[in-house]
Structures are given as C-alpha cells and as structure tokens.
Amino acid sequence: MACFEIRAITAAAVVILLLTAPHAANAVTCGDVTSSVAPCMAYARSGQGSPSAGCCSGIKSLNSKAATGTDRQTVCNCLKNLAKSMTFNSGAVSGLPGKCGVSIPFAISTSTDCSKLS
C-alpha cells in the first residue's frame, strides 16, 4: 500500500479518535469502529462528491463513543489496522470531519502515537 494511503486513513483515524464528546458509556470496540466508518469507504476511496449522510452519522456516532482516552486509543489502533488493508484518497479522508460538520482543534498527523491519546 502506498505511504499516502496509509497516511490518509491514519489521518482519518486521528480525526475521529481525538474528537471528544462526554456521552459514551460503554467501551469502544473495533466492531464499533468498522461499523461507524463503513459508510465512508466509497467517498474515502474516490474523493468524489460529498460524504453520505450515513458516513457523517457514523463519524458523529464514533465521536460520541470515543469519550475516554482509552476509547480514543482503541479507535486509533483499530483504524490503523483497517488502513493496512485499504486504499484511500488522502485529501478526501483528511477532509471528512469538516465535510461532516465536525470541528477538531488540532492538526491531523499520520505520526500519531495512539498510546499518547487521552
């Protein structure tokens, strides 16, 4: 897989992971992550048009679930593993939060150490 493709999905992971919302009550699983981002795959691969309503709903849902540092670390690691097996449009992936109306107060980086997320 090309380096930019891994960076793109990692960037998306970082975006989703670092979003904080104090609404989650249960621990996040890789199944939750996969289900949440599955509707985004067509857009993430092509970068054409806009992400679907289902994609944005999934990103917002994952944001709500990843309320603790442990949850964000789990999401980060799950998305990094997912990135190893997929090809993505880096621009599309890095722009997903903004296109879905989610604001994040940090730079997206592919060098994020999941263990340092809090």
N, C-alpha and C positions, 0 to 999 in steps of 0.2 A: 504494500500500500504506500502511496506517495506520502511524503512527510507533511505536505499541506493538508491532506485529507485527515490525517490523524490530528493535526493541529485544529482543524475545523471542528471536529466532533469534541475534542478536548475543550475547545473554547465554549462550545455549547454546554458541555458538562459544567464548566466553571460558572457560566452564567446561571444555569439552573440551580446549581449547588449553593451558590453564595446568596441567593435570594433568601431573605429572611421573612418569615411570617409565623407568628406565635400561635398558630391554630392547630398544629398537628398534635395528636395524642398518641399515636402508635409509631413504632419504629418503621422506617422505610426499608423495603426490600428491593432487590434487583428486578423482581417481577413488577413491582410498582413503577420503577423507573422505565422499564421496557414498555409497559402499557401506556405510560404517560407520554412518551416521546414517539411511539409508533405512528401516530397520525402525522407526524412531522417529516417522515422519511422521504416522501415524494418531493416535497419542497426542498428539503436539505440536499437532495441529490441534484436537482435541476436548477434551483435558484430562480425559477421562472414564476412570475405572478406573485401571489401573496400566500402566506401560510394559511391553511384551512382553519375554520372555526374550531374543529376538533383538535388541531395542533395547538392553537393558543390556549384552549381549555386545558389540555394536558400539561402545558408549561405552567400555567397558573396553579393547577392542582398540585403539581410536583413542588412548586414553590411553597405552597401551604403545608405539604407533608414534610418538607425538609426544614423543620423549625429548630432543630438542635444541631450542635456541632457534629455529633455522631451521625445524625441523619445526613448532613451535607457531605460528610466523608464517605458514607455509603453510596450516595448518589454519584459522587465524583468517581469512585472506583468502578462502579457499575458502568457508567458511561465510557470510561477509559477502555474497559473490556469490550464494550459494544463497538467502539471506534476501531478496534483492531480488525474487525470483520466487515467493515462497510466503507463505501466511497461517498464523499460528500463535497459539496460546493462550499468552500471556506467562507466566502462572502455571505452566502445565504445563511449558514449556520451562525456566524457571528452576529448577524442582524436579527435573528429570531426574537430575542427578548423585546427589542424596540418595536418590531412589527406586531408583536402581540400585546403591546401596551404595558410591558413590564420594564420598570426602570431599575437600573443597578448602579450603585455608587462606587464602582471600581473598574480597573482595567481588566480586560479579558486576557488571560495568558495561558499558553499551552504548557508552560513550565510549572503550573500549579502543583504543589505537593499536597495531595489530598489529606495527608495526615496532619497538616497545619491548619485546616479549615476549622473554624469554631463558630 
